[in-house]
């Protein structure tokens, strides 16, 4: 059966074949435990629901995900199969079929480079495409060019994937992809990166929210919600119907999923963050220097905070003697960085510093493929712990002997500095 199944994947066709992996065969404890993200608009359109449902299932889903239309699938089939054949001959790509929790087929392929000479080959990059992108001719070429292992999959309704790309089916599809990578290919979560482009940021952030031990999340040209984009989608009928349609059936809550991660956000710092992100690169560098938000100042502070977290992790595991940890292993989720012991002014400084590390500006338009140089491993706290190759319970004495707060005069000066730029 396996030989027949593998032989079928050598041919180019649009229809499902016997799957290599079925989520339903896994024990429930191995699947994602679904986290609810509140939709404040869910009960707001009860009167319009029949109309909105009709629009969502006809033109709505095809406007949000044009790649699911028959003409796109027909046009893309030949270049997709040619690209897959090239990947198969050059990189030993394997085409696979997965079954989701609701029984729908997901078409995918992967390139496993763990046996290659490239150090990057040990890392698997799961690629989540845009709304008209296909796995074989999409964003996977960027991490592939940098020597990474890759896993690319087609949205429901794209290529041979069954169903339609409504949020629930999208979530089930990416769940199957991640679980296949872990339980079939046997990649550790820490060795997996989620790479989402445009609307693919929804599935990437959703998967990261459910698997916080993931090694990294990389988002390219994504958005917070679709609401603003929908306002001008159907100008001949105004904006109220498209907005209601998106809120009810395509409420892709990227921002709500992202804020499930460790963060330093509040109403005050959010304004400051967007002000910083609106600056060009030269202005950002000048801003960081002007306010002392540079490595020489921030690294000792972060080292202290990260060491505290690692100590708490050690104590929580009841390993109280000679504990040695690899500092390249990411800290547990959620992070308690800045939760206590540092001033609000210092929290703002930490926020801007981390922003300068996590955000990279890449030239190009929305539909331009990310250049190789801009595809980078996510910044990690291990980079500021490089001087501390071991972590043991002796750190407790250091943490307890160090003043939990910072110098009051320094805090006051920081506050004044921040007030000047507010």
N, C-alpha and C positions, 0 to 999 in steps of 0.2 A: 504493500500500500504506500509506504513512504517513497519508494522508487517511482511509482506512478505519479504521486503527488509532486515530487520534485521535477519530474519530466514535464508535467503540465505547465509549470512556471517558466519553462524555456520559451513558450509560445506567447505571442502577443494577442490578447483578446480582452474583452470588457467584462466577461461574466465570472462570477465567483467559482472557485475550485475548492476541493477539500482542504479545510484549514489545518494549519500546524499547531494552533493554540486556541483554547477555549477558556475564557475567564470563568465560566460556570463550573469548570472542573477543579478549580482551586478551592481550598477550604475557605469559609467566610472570613476567618481571621487574617488571611493573606490578602484579601481585597481591600480597597480603600474604604475607610469608614467615613461616609459622606458628611461633610461639614455644611451646615446651612448658612447661606449668605442672604441677609434680609433684603427682600424686594418691597420697598415701600409703596410701589405702584400696583401691586398684585391685585388688590381688590378695588381699584379706582375706576375701572372701565366696564362694570358689569353690564350696563345697558348696551354698550357698543361691542361686547365680546363676540357675538355672532358675525358681525361685519368684519371685525379685526381678524377673527379666525379665518374667514374666507380669504381676505387679502393676504394674510401671512402664508397660507398654503398655496396660493397661486402666484402672485407677482412678488410678494414680500421676500420670501426665502430666496428667490432667484435674483432679486436686486441686492440683497445682503451678500449672497454667495453666488455670483454669476457663473462660477466654474461648474456648478451642478447642472447647468442647462445642457441639453442634448447636443447643441451645436458646438459648445466648447469641448465636450467630451469627444465628439467625432473629430474635431480639428486637432485635438491634442494627442490622439491615440498613436499616430505614426511617429511624431517626434519623441513621445514618451518611450515607445518600445525601442526606438533607435538609441536613445540615451541609456536605457536600461541595458541593452546589449553591450554598449561601450563600457558601462560600469561593470558588467559581468566579466568581460574579457580583460579589463585593465585592473580592476580592484576586487574581483571575485565576489561581486554583489549577489545577494540571495533574495529572491522574491518570495514573500510569505503571505499567508492569509491568517487573519485572527478573527475570533468570534467574541463579540462584546457580551456584557451582562444581559442585554435584552435580545441576544441571538442574532445580531446583525453582523455581516461580514465586513472586515476592514482590509483593504489592500495595502501592502507595505513592502519595503525592501530594506536590507541593512548591509553594511560593510563592516566586518569585524577585523580590526587591525592589531589586536593584542599581540600577535606573533611577529609583527613588523619591527624594524629597528627604531622607528619613531617612538619617542616617549609619549607623544600625544595619542598614540594608538590605544593606550590603556584607558582612555576617556571616551565614553560613548556620548555623542551629541544627538539628542532627539529633536528633529526638526518639525516645527508646526507651521504650515504654509499659510499664505494669505488667501483672500477670498476668491482668487482666480488662479491660484498656484497649484501645480501638481508635483507630487513627490519626486518624480524622476527628472524634472526639468526646473526645479525650484531652488530654494536656498541651500540645499544640502551640499552644493558644490563648494561653498565657502569653507565650512569646517573640513570637508574632504581634502581641499587643496592645502590645508594646514596640517594634514597628517592624522586627523582624528578619526576614530570609528564613528559611523553615522547610522541613524535609523530614521527613515523618512516614511510617512504614511499619507494616504489620501483621505480627505474629508469624506463623510457620508455623502453619497451622490456623485462623488468625483471618481473617475476611472472605474475600477471594479468594486469600489466600496458601496455597500448597500445603504438604503435609507435616504434621508435628506438632512442637511446640516443645521438642524435645530439645536439649541443649546444642550438639551439632555442627551441627544445622540452624539454630539461632539464630545461631551464629557465622558460618555461610555467608551468612545473610540480611543481617546487618549489614555484612559485607564487601562484598556487592553494593551496598548502600546508599551506603557511603562511596566506593567506587570510581566509582559512577555520579555522585556529587556532584563528584568531582575530574575525571574523564575525559570526562563527557558535559556537565555543567553548567559545568565549568571554574572551580570555586572552588579557590583555593589552600588547602592544608592549614592555613596560619596564619589563614585567614578562616573556619574551620569550628569550631563548638563542639558537643560531644556532651552531650546533656541526658538523663540517665537517671532515671526515677522507679521506686521500689520494685524489683521484679525486673528492670526495665529497666537497673538499674545493672550487671547482669552483661554485657550486650552493649556498654554504653557503656564500661566499664572495659576490656573485651577489645579493642575497637576502638582505644581510646587507647593501650593497651599496644603494639599493632602499628603505630600511626602516631604516634610521639612528637612529631612536628612539628605536631600538631594544636594549634589556637589555645587550646583550653580544655576542661575537663571539669567539668560541673556535675551533682552527684548530689543527689537529693531523696528523703528517707525510704527509703534503700536499706539493705542489711544486709551483714554480712561473709560469712556462709555461711547456708544453709538449715537446718543441722543442729539448732540450738536450736528453731527454729520447728516442726520435724518431730516433736519429742518428744511433743507433745500432739495430733498430727494424728489418730491412731486410738487413742483411750484404751481401747477394748474389747479390743485385742490387745497393749497395752503399748507401750513406746517402741523396743524393739530392732529390730523389723522396719521401721518407718518410717525410723529413723536409717540402717539398713543400705541401704535403698532409695535414700535421698537421697545417701548417700556413693558408691554404685555408679553411679547413673544421672543424678542431678541435683546433682552436686557443683559448684555455681555458685561458683567460687573468687574472689569479688570481692576479698577481702583479699589473696590471692596475686597478683592482677593489679595491684592498686593499689601494692603494694610494689615493683613493677617500675619505678615512677616515682622521680625524685630524692627522697630522704627522709633524715631525721635519726633514724630509729627505731633503738632497741636495747632490750634488756630493761628497762633503768632508765628511759629516757625514755618508754616506752610507758605505764607506770603513771602518770607525771606528766601525760602528755597526757590520759588519761581522767579524771584528777582535775580537771583544768582544764575539760574539756568538761562535766562534771557540774554545774558551778557555774551559777547564773543570771547574767544579763547584768551586774547591778550588782556581783556578787561577782567576776566576771571582770575588770571595769574596775578594781576595787579591787586585785585581785591584780597586774595589770599595773603599776599605779602603785607599789604597795608594793615591788616587786622591780625597779623601774627598767626594765621591759620596755616602753618607749614609743618613739614615732617619733624623738624627739630623741636618744635613746641608740642605738637600733638602726640607724637609717638610715645613719650614717657607716660603721658596721661592714659592713653589707650592700653599700654602695657599693664599699667596698674589695674585698670578695670577688667581687662581680659584675664589677667591672672586670678583676680577674685572669682570670676565666673568659673574658671577651670578648677579652682580649689573647691568651690561649691559642688561642682559636678563630681569631683573625686569623693567628697564626703557623702554625697547622696548615694554613691555606689558602695558605701561602707568599706572602701579599700583604704585603710588608714596606715599602711606601712609600705614605704619604698615605692610609691606609685610613680610610674614613668609613662608619660603620654607623648604621642607624636603631635607636635604643635601644628602640623599641617592638617590635622583633623579639625573640621569645623566645630565650633561650640554648639551646644545643644540649643534647640528651639523651644520656647522663645528666648531671645537674649534679654538680659536684664541690664544691658549697658546703659549707664546714665540714669538708672531708676532711682538711685539715692546717692547722696554723698558728694554730688557736684552741683554747682550753681546753675541757674537758668541760663546765665550768660555763657557759661562753659558748654552747656548743652547745645546752644546755638552754634558755637564754634565747632563742636564735634559734628553737628549735622552738616555744616558746609564742608568740612574736611572730608567726611565720608561721601558726600555728593560729588566732590572733585575726584574721588577714586572710583565711584560706581558708574558715573555718567561719562560717556565718550561721544563727542560730536563727530559724525561722519558726513563727509560731503556727498551730495547727490540728492535726487528727488525721491519721492515716496516709493516709486516703482523701480528704483535703481538697486541692483543687488549690492549688498554690503561688501566693501572691499576687504581683501584678506587682512590688511594691517589693522583694520578696526575690529576684527573678530578676535577678541582677547579673552583669556581665562578671567572669570570674575575675581575682583580684588577680595582678599581674605584677611581675617584677623591674624592668620599665621604669619603674615608678612611683617607684623609689628612685634611678633614674639620670637623672631629668628634668633635673638640673643639668648633665649631661654630654652634650651634643648630638652630640659627635663622639668617636670612639674611634680612636686611632692608636697607632703603635708607641712614641710618647713615653711611653705609660703603663708601658712596661716599666721605665723608669728609676724611675718612681714606685713601682711594685710592689717592685722590688728594693731601693730605698732605705728602704722601709717595713719595720719589724720584722715578720717573718712571724708572730710570736707577739704576745701582749698583755702588759701589765705584770704581773709576777709577783705583786706585792702586790694588784693588782686581782683577779687570778685567785683568789688565796687568799681574798679577801673574798667573791667570788662563790660559791666553794665553801662557805664558811661560811653564807652566806645560804641557799643551796639545802639545806644540811644542816638548817637550822632548819625548813624546810617539808616535809622528807622524811617 
